[in-house]
Amino acid sequence: MKDILDSEKTTLKNIPHGHNNPSVREIEDLAKDVKDSINKYRTTECQKGREMDWDKAKDDWKAHQDETSRHTAELAEDVEPYMLLDE
């Protein structure tokens, strides 16, 4: 029994702390913010006469963002691929 408890303590030390990792709910909220931002970008570009589909708008938006925003968008897509699909 002592061996099992010791191995659990060792295993738990290797798990990152929760405050460093966003929860799924936080990722969903961030994905919604990213999606809204992409929609605004797409609308603005369409008003300028530049028609684009969702995937093109998403790619262009990512290209103009800082690394953190791109990472957030990619994380949201990795967690739930449907999160950043056009509705």
The first five atom37 places (N, CA, C, CB, O) and aatype in JSON, in Angstrom:
{
  "aatype": [12, 11, 3, 9, 10, 3, 15, 6, 11, 16, 16, 10, 11, 2, 9, 14, 8, 7, 8, 2, 2, 14, 15, 19, 1, 6, 9, 6, 3, 10, 0, 11, 3, 19, 11, 3, 15, 9, 2, 11, 18, 1, 16, 16, 6, 4, 5, 11, 7, 1, 6, 12, 3, 17, 3, 11, 0, 11, 3, 3, 17, 11, 0, 8, 5, 3, 6, 16, 15, 1, 8, 16, 0, 6, 10, 0, 6, 3, 19, 6, 14, 18, 12, 10, 10, 3, 6],
  "atom_mask": [
    [1, 1, 1, 1, 1],
    [1, 1, 1, 1, 1],
    [1, 1, 1, 1, 1],
    [1, 1, 1, 1, 1],
    [1, 1, 1, 1, 1],
    [1, 1, 1, 1, 1],
    [1, 1, 1, 1, 1],
    [1, 1, 1, 1, 1],
    [1, 1, 1, 1, 1],
    [1, 1, 1, 1, 1],
    [1, 1, 1, 1, 1],
    [1, 1, 1, 1, 1],
    [1, 1, 1, 1, 1],
    [1, 1, 1, 1, 1],
    [1, 1, 1, 1, 1],
    [1, 1, 1, 1, 1],
    [1, 1, 1, 1, 1],
    [1, 1, 1, 0, 1],
    [1, 1, 1, 1, 1],
    [1, 1, 1, 1, 1],
    [1, 1, 1, 1, 1],
    [1, 1, 1, 1, 1],
    [1, 1, 1, 1, 1],
    [1, 1, 1, 1, 1],
    [1, 1, 1, 1, 1],
    [1, 1, 1, 1, 1],
    [1, 1, 1, 1, 1],
    [1, 1, 1, 1, 1],
    [1, 1, 1, 1, 1],
    [1, 1, 1, 1, 1],
    [1, 1, 1, 1, 1],
    [1, 1, 1, 1, 1],
    [1, 1, 1, 1, 1],
    [1, 1, 1, 1, 1],
    [1, 1, 1, 1, 1],
    [1, 1, 1, 1, 1],
    [1, 1, 1, 1, 1],
    [1, 1, 1, 1, 1],
    [1, 1, 1, 1, 1],
    [1, 1, 1, 1, 1],
    [1, 1, 1, 1, 1],
    [1, 1, 1, 1, 1],
    [1, 1, 1, 1, 1],
    [1, 1, 1, 1, 1],
    [1, 1, 1, 1, 1],
    [1, 1, 1, 1, 1],
    [1, 1, 1, 1, 1],
    [1, 1, 1, 1, 1],
    [1, 1, 1, 0, 1],
    [1, 1, 1, 1, 1],
    [1, 1, 1, 1, 1],
    [1, 1, 1, 1, 1],
    [1, 1, 1, 1, 1],
    [1, 1, 1, 1, 1],
    [1, 1, 1, 1, 1],
    [1, 1, 1, 1, 1],
    [1, 1, 1, 1, 1],
    [1, 1, 1, 1, 1],
    [1, 1, 1, 1, 1],
    [1, 1, 1, 1, 1],
    [1, 1, 1, 1, 1],
    [1, 1, 1, 1, 1],
    [1, 1, 1, 1, 1],
    [1, 1, 1, 1, 1],
    [1, 1, 1, 1, 1],
    [1, 1, 1, 1, 1],
    [1, 1, 1, 1, 1],
    [1, 1, 1, 1, 1],
    [1, 1, 1, 1, 1],
    [1, 1, 1, 1, 1],
    [1, 1, 1, 1, 1],
    [1, 1, 1, 1, 1],
    [1, 1, 1, 1, 1],
    [1, 1, 1, 1, 1],
    [1, 1, 1, 1, 1],
    [1, 1, 1, 1, 1],
    [1, 1, 1, 1, 1],
    [1, 1, 1, 1, 1],
    [1, 1, 1, 1, 1],
    [1, 1, 1, 1, 1],
    [1, 1, 1, 1, 1],
    [1, 1, 1, 1, 1],
    [1, 1, 1, 1, 1],
    [1, 1, 1, 1, 1],
    [1, 1, 1, 1, 1],
    [1, 1, 1, 1, 1],
    [1, 1, 1, 1, 1]
  ],
  "atom_positions": [
    [[0.82, -1.19, 0.0], [0.0, 0.0, 0.0], [0.87, 1.26, 0.0], [-0.94, -0.01, 1.21], [0.58, 2.24, -0.69]],
    [[1.96, 1.21, 0.79], [2.85, 2.37, 0.86], [3.46, 2.65, -0.51], [3.95, 2.13, 1.91], [3.63, 3.81, -0.88]],
    [[3.79, 1.61, -1.25], [4.35, 1.79, -2.59], [3.37, 2.5, -3.52], [4.75, 0.42, -3.19], [3.76, 3.36, -4.31]],
    [[2.1, 2.13, -3.43], [1.07, 2.75, -4.27], [0.95, 4.23, -3.94], [-0.29, 2.05, -4.08], [0.91, 5.07, -4.84]],
    [[0.9, 4.56, -2.65], [0.79, 5.96, -2.24], [2.01, 6.77, -2.67], [0.61, 6.06, -0.74], [1.87, 7.91, -3.11]],
    [[3.19, 6.18, -2.53], [4.41, 6.88, -2.95], [4.41, 7.13, -4.45], [5.65, 6.08, -2.56], [4.82, 8.2, -4.9]],
    [[3.95, 6.16, -5.24], [3.92, 6.36, -6.69], [2.89, 7.4, -7.08], [3.62, 5.03, -7.4], [3.1, 8.15, -8.04]],
    [[1.76, 7.48, -6.35], [0.76, 8.52, -6.62], [1.32, 9.9, -6.33], [-0.51, 8.28, -5.8], [1.07, 10.84, -7.09]],
    [[2.07, 10.06, -5.25], [2.67, 11.35, -4.92], [3.64, 11.78, -6.02], [3.4, 11.28, -3.57], [3.66, 12.94, -6.41]],
    [[4.41, 10.84, -6.51], [5.36, 11.14, -7.59], [4.62, 11.54, -8.85], [6.27, 9.93, -7.86], [5.02, 12.49, -9.53]],
    [[3.55, 10.83, -9.17], [2.76, 11.13, -10.36], [2.1, 12.5, -10.24], [1.7, 10.05, -10.58], [2.09, 13.26, -11.21]],
    [[1.56, 12.82, -9.09], [0.88, 14.09, -8.9], [1.83, 15.28, -9.02], [0.2, 14.11, -7.56], [1.41, 16.36, -9.41]],
    [[3.1, 15.09, -8.67], [4.08, 16.17, -8.8], [4.28, 16.57, -10.26], [5.41, 15.75, -8.17], [4.64, 17.71, -10.54]],
    [[4.06, 15.64, -11.17], [4.3, 15.89, -12.6], [3.12, 16.54, -13.3], [4.64, 14.61, -13.29], [3.24, 16.92, -14.46]],
    [[1.99, 16.67, -12.63], [0.8, 17.28, -13.23], [0.89, 18.79, -13.03], [-0.52, 16.7, -12.61], [1.08, 19.25, -11.9]],
    [[0.76, 19.57, -14.09], [0.84, 21.03, -13.95], [-0.28, 21.56, -13.07], [0.79, 21.69, -15.32], [-1.37, 20.99, -12.99]],
    [[0.0, 22.67, -12.4], [-1.0, 23.31, -11.55], [-2.14, 23.86, -12.39], [-0.37, 24.43, -10.71], [-1.93, 24.29, -13.53]],
    [[-3.35, 23.86, -11.82], [-4.53, 24.31, -12.53], [-4.5, 25.77, -12.94], [0.0, 0.0, 0.0], [-5.07, 26.12, -13.97]],
    [[-3.85, 26.63, -12.18], [-3.85, 28.05, -12.53], [-3.03, 28.34, -13.78], [-3.32, 28.87, -11.37], [-3.17, 29.4, -14.38]],
    [[-2.19, 27.41, -14.16], [-1.39, 27.6, -15.37], [-2.13, 27.15, -16.63], [-0.09, 26.84, -15.26], [-1.77, 27.55, -17.74]],
    [[-3.14, 26.33, -16.47], [-3.85, 25.76, -17.6], [-5.29, 26.28, -17.62], [-3.83, 24.23, -17.55], [-6.01, 26.15, -16.63]],
    [[-5.7, 26.85, -18.74], [-7.09, 27.34, -18.8], [-8.07, 26.18, -18.8], [-7.3, 28.21, -20.06], [-7.8, 25.12, -19.36]],
    [[-9.2, 26.4, -18.16], [-10.24, 25.38, -18.14], [-10.93, 25.35, -19.5], [-11.27, 25.65, -17.0], [-10.78, 26.26, -20.31]],
    [[-11.68, 24.31, -19.73], [-12.41, 24.18, -20.99], [-13.38, 25.35, -21.14], [-13.17, 22.83, -21.05], [-13.56, 25.86, -22.24]],
    [[-14.0, 25.77, -20.05], [-14.94, 26.9, -20.09], [-14.22, 28.18, -20.51], [-15.61, 27.1, -18.71], [-14.75, 28.96, -21.31]],
    [[-13.03, 28.4, -19.99], [-12.25, 29.58, -20.37], [-11.86, 29.51, -21.84], [-10.98, 29.69, -19.5], [-11.87, 30.53, -22.54]],
    [[-11.52, 28.32, -22.31], [-11.17, 28.15, -23.72], [-12.38, 28.43, -24.6], [-10.62, 26.73, -23.99], [-12.26, 29.06, -25.65]],
    [[-13.56, 27.96, -24.17], [-14.78, 28.23, -24.93], [-15.06, 29.73, -24.99], [-15.98, 27.5, -24.3], [-15.44, 30.25, -26.04]],
    [[-14.86, 30.42, -23.87], [-15.07, 31.88, -23.85], [-14.07, 32.59, -24.76], [-14.95, 32.42, -22.42], [-14.44, 33.51, -25.49]],
    [[-12.82, 32.16, -24.71], [-11.81, 32.75, -25.58], [-12.13, 32.47, -27.05], [-10.42, 32.21, -25.23], [-11.95, 33.34, -27.9]],
    [[-12.59, 31.25, -27.33], [-12.94, 30.9, -28.71], [-14.09, 31.77, -29.21], [-13.33, 29.41, -28.8], [-14.1, 32.18, -30.37]],
    [[-15.04, 32.05, -28.33], [-16.16, 32.93, -28.73], [-15.64, 34.33, -29.04], [-17.24, 32.99, -27.62], [-16.07, 34.96, -30.01]],
    [[-14.73, 34.83, -28.22], [-14.14, 36.15, -28.46], [-13.37, 36.18, -29.78], [-13.22, 36.54, -27.31], [-13.46, 37.14, -30.54]],
    [[-12.63, 35.12, -30.04], [-11.87, 35.03, -31.29], [-12.82, 34.99, -32.48], [-10.96, 33.79, -31.29], [-12.61, 35.67, -33.48]],
    [[-13.88, 34.19, -32.35], [-14.86, 34.07, -33.43], [-15.53, 35.41, -33.71], [-15.91, 33.01, -33.07], [-15.72, 35.78, -34.87]],
    [[-15.88, 36.14, -32.65], [-16.48, 37.46, -32.83], [-15.51, 38.41, -33.53], [-16.9, 38.05, -31.48], [-15.9, 39.19, -34.4]],
    [[-14.25, 38.34, -33.14], [-13.24, 39.19, -33.75], [-13.05, 38.86, -35.23], [-11.9, 39.05, -33.01], [-12.9, 39.76, -36.06]],
    [[-13.07, 37.58, -35.57], [-12.94, 37.16, -36.97], [-14.16, 37.64, -37.76], [-12.8, 35.62, -37.09], [-14.01, 38.1, -38.89]],
    [[-15.34, 37.53, -37.17], [-16.55, 38.02, -37.85], [-16.48, 39.52, -38.12], [-17.8, 37.7, -37.01], [-16.86, 39.97, -39.19]],
    [[-15.98, 40.29, -37.14], [-15.82, 41.73, -37.34], [-14.83, 42.01, -38.46], [-15.36, 42.4, -36.03], [-15.06, 42.88, -39.3]],
    [[-13.73, 41.27, -38.46], [-12.72, 41.43, -39.51], [-13.32, 41.12, -40.88], [-11.5, 40.52, -39.24], [-13.13, 41.86, -41.84]],
    [[-14.05, 40.01, -40.94], [-14.67, 39.59, -42.2], [-15.68, 40.63, -42.7], [-15.37, 38.22, -42.03], [-15.71, 40.96, -43.88]],
    [[-16.5, 41.15, -41.78], [-17.49, 42.17, -42.14], [-16.8, 43.43, -42.66], [-18.38, 42.51, -40.94], [-17.22, 44.0, -43.67]],
    [[-15.76, 43.87, -41.97], [-15.01, 45.06, -42.38], [-14.42, 44.87, -43.78], [-13.9, 45.37, -41.38], [-14.5, 45.77, -44.62]],
    [[-13.83, 43.72, -44.01], [-13.22, 43.46, -45.32], [-14.28, 43.38, -46.42], [-12.41, 42.16, -45.28], [-14.05, 43.85, -47.53]],
    [[-15.43, 42.79, -46.11], [-16.51, 42.71, -47.1], [-17.06, 44.1, -47.43], [-17.64, 41.8, -46.59], [-17.45, 44.36, -48.57]],
    [[-17.1, 44.98, -46.43], [-17.55, 46.35, -46.68], [-16.58, 47.1, -47.59], [-17.72, 47.1, -45.35], [-16.97, 48.03, -48.29]],
    [[-15.33, 46.69, -47.57], [-14.32, 47.3, -48.44], [-14.4, 46.71, -49.86], [-12.91, 47.09, -47.86], [-13.67, 47.14, -50.75]],
    [[-15.3, 45.74, -50.05], [-15.46, 45.12, -51.36], [-14.63, 43.87, -51.55], [0.0, 0.0, 0.0], [-14.53, 43.36, -52.67]],
    [[-14.06, 43.38, -50.51], [-13.23, 42.17, -50.59], [-14.02, 40.98, -50.06], [-11.89, 42.34, -49.79], [-14.04, 40.74, -48.85]],
    [[-14.66, 40.25, -50.94], [-15.44, 39.08, -50.53], [-14.5, 37.96, -50.08], [-16.35, 38.58, -51.69], [-13.48, 37.68, -50.73]],
    [[-14.85, 37.34, -48.98], [-14.04, 36.22, -48.51], [-14.9, 35.24, -47.74], [-12.87, 36.71, -47.62], [-15.87, 35.61, -47.09]],
    [[-14.52, 33.97, -47.84], [-15.24, 32.96, -47.08], [-14.66, 32.9, -45.67], [-15.16, 31.56, -47.78], [-13.68, 33.57, -45.36]],
    [[-15.28, 32.1, -44.83], [-14.89, 32.04, -43.43], [-13.43, 31.6, -43.26], [-15.8, 31.09, -42.67], [-12.69, 32.21, -42.49]],
    [[-13.02, 30.56, -43.97], [-11.67, 30.05, -43.81], [-10.62, 31.09, -44.2], [-11.48, 28.79, -44.65], [-9.6, 31.22, -43.53]],
    [[-10.87, 31.82, -45.28], [-9.96, 32.88, -45.7], [-9.89, 33.99, -44.66], [-10.39, 33.46, -47.06], [-8.81, 34.49, -44.34]],
    [[-11.05, 34.38, -44.12], [-11.09, 35.41, -43.08], [-10.33, 34.96, -41.83], [-12.54, 35.75, -42.72], [-9.59, 35.74, -41.23]],
    [[-10.53, 33.7, -41.44], [-9.85, 33.17, -40.27], [-8.33, 33.15, -40.47], [-10.36, 31.75, -39.95], [-7.58, 33.53, -39.57]],
    [[-7.89, 32.72, -41.65], [-6.46, 32.69, -41.94], [-5.86, 34.1, -41.97], [-6.2, 32.0, -43.28], [-4.78, 34.32, -41.41]],
    [[-6.55, 35.04, -42.6], [-6.08, 36.43, -42.65], [-6.03, 37.03, -41.25], [-6.98, 37.28, -43.55], [-5.07, 37.71, -40.89]],
    [[-7.06, 36.77, -40.46], [-7.12, 37.29, -39.1], [-5.93, 36.78, -38.29], [-8.44, 36.9, -38.42], [-5.26, 37.54, -37.59]],
    [[-5.69, 35.46, -38.38], [-4.56, 34.87, -37.65], [-3.23, 35.49, -38.06], [-4.52, 33.36, -37.87], [-2.36, 35.71, -37.23]],
    [[-3.09, 35.77, -39.34], [-1.84, 36.33, -39.85], [-1.56, 37.72, -39.28], [-1.87, 36.4, -41.37], [-0.4, 38.14, -39.21]],
    [[-2.59, 38.44, -38.88], [-2.43, 39.8, -38.37], [-2.43, 39.88, -36.84], [-3.53, 40.68, -38.91], [-2.42, 40.97, -36.28]],
    [[-2.45, 38.74, -36.17], [-2.51, 38.72, -34.71], [-1.16, 38.42, -34.09], [-3.53, 37.7, -34.24], [-0.25, 37.9, -34.74]],
    [[-1.06, 38.76, -32.82], [0.17, 38.41, -32.1], [0.17, 36.91, -31.8], [0.29, 39.24, -30.78], [-0.83, 36.22, -32.01]],
    [[1.28, 36.44, -31.32], [1.44, 35.0, -31.1], [0.44, 34.45, -30.09], [2.86, 34.71, -30.62], [-0.05, 33.33, -30.24]],
    [[0.12, 35.22, -29.06], [-0.82, 34.76, -28.05], [-2.21, 34.55, -28.63], [-0.89, 35.76, -26.9], [-2.85, 33.53, -28.35]],
    [[-2.69, 35.48, -29.43], [-4.01, 35.35, -30.04], [-4.06, 34.17, -31.01], [-4.4, 36.65, -30.77], [-5.04, 33.43, -31.05]],
    [[-3.0, 34.01, -31.79], [-2.94, 32.86, -32.71], [-2.96, 31.56, -31.92], [-1.67, 32.92, -33.6], [-3.65, 30.61, -32.29]],
    [[-2.19, 31.52, -30.84], [-2.14, 30.31, -30.02], [-3.51, 30.01, -29.42], [-1.1, 30.46, -28.9], [-3.93, 28.85, -29.37]],
    [[-4.21, 31.04, -28.96], [-5.55, 30.86, -28.4], [-6.49, 30.27, -29.44], [-6.11, 32.21, -27.88], [-7.25, 29.34, -29.15]],
    [[-6.44, 30.81, -30.65], [-7.31, 30.3, -31.73], [-6.97, 28.85, -32.05], [-7.18, 31.18, -32.99], [-7.87, 28.03, -32.25]],
    [[-5.7, 28.54, -32.12], [-5.29, 27.17, -32.43], [-5.66, 26.21, -31.3], [-3.79, 27.1, -32.7], [-6.07, 25.08, -31.54]],
    [[-5.52, 26.68, -30.06], [-5.9, 25.85, -28.91], [-7.39, 25.56, -28.93], [-5.52, 26.53, -27.6], [-7.81, 24.43, -28.68]],
    [[-8.19, 26.57, -29.22], [-9.64, 26.38, -29.28], [-10.01, 25.36, -30.36], [-10.35, 27.72, -29.55], [-10.89, 24.52, -30.16]],
    [[-9.34, 25.44, -31.5], [-9.62, 24.49, -32.57], [-9.16, 23.09, -32.21], [-8.95, 24.94, -33.87], [-9.81, 22.11, -32.58]],
    [[-8.04, 22.98, -31.49], [-7.56, 21.66, -31.09], [-8.49, 21.01, -30.06], [-6.14, 21.76, -30.52], [-8.74, 19.81, -30.12]],
    [[-8.99, 21.81, -29.13], [-9.87, 21.27, -28.1], [-11.21, 20.86, -28.68], [-10.07, 22.29, -26.97], [-11.67, 19.74, -28.46]],
    [[-11.82, 21.75, -29.42], [-13.11, 21.48, -30.06], [-13.09, 22.05, -31.45], [-14.29, 22.08, -29.23], [-13.28, 23.26, -31.62]],
    [[-12.85, 21.24, -32.45], [-12.72, 21.75, -33.82], [-13.91, 22.58, -34.32], [-12.52, 20.62, -34.74], [-13.73, 23.44, -35.18]],
    [[-15.09, 22.34, -33.8], [-16.25, 23.08, -34.26], [-16.32, 24.49, -33.7], [-17.5, 22.34, -33.89], [-17.12, 25.3, -34.18]],
    [[-15.51, 24.82, -32.7], [-15.61, 26.12, -32.03], [-15.39, 27.3, -32.97], [-14.6, 26.2, -30.91], [-16.04, 28.33, -32.83]],
    [[-14.51, 27.16, -33.93], [-14.22, 28.28, -34.81], [-14.75, 28.06, -36.22], [-12.72, 28.53, -34.85], [-14.24, 28.63, -37.19]],
    [[-15.77, 27.24, -36.34], [-16.43, 27.08, -37.63], [-17.45, 28.18, -37.81], [-17.09, 25.7, -37.76], [-18.04, 28.66, -36.84]],
    [[-17.66, 28.58, -39.05], [-18.67, 29.59, -39.34], [-20.04, 28.99, -39.06], [-18.58, 30.09, -40.82], [-20.29, 27.82, -39.36]],
    [[-20.91, 29.78, -38.48], [-22.26, 29.26, -38.16], [-23.19, 29.46, -39.32], [-22.83, 29.94, -36.93], [-24.36, 29.08, -39.23]]
  ]
}
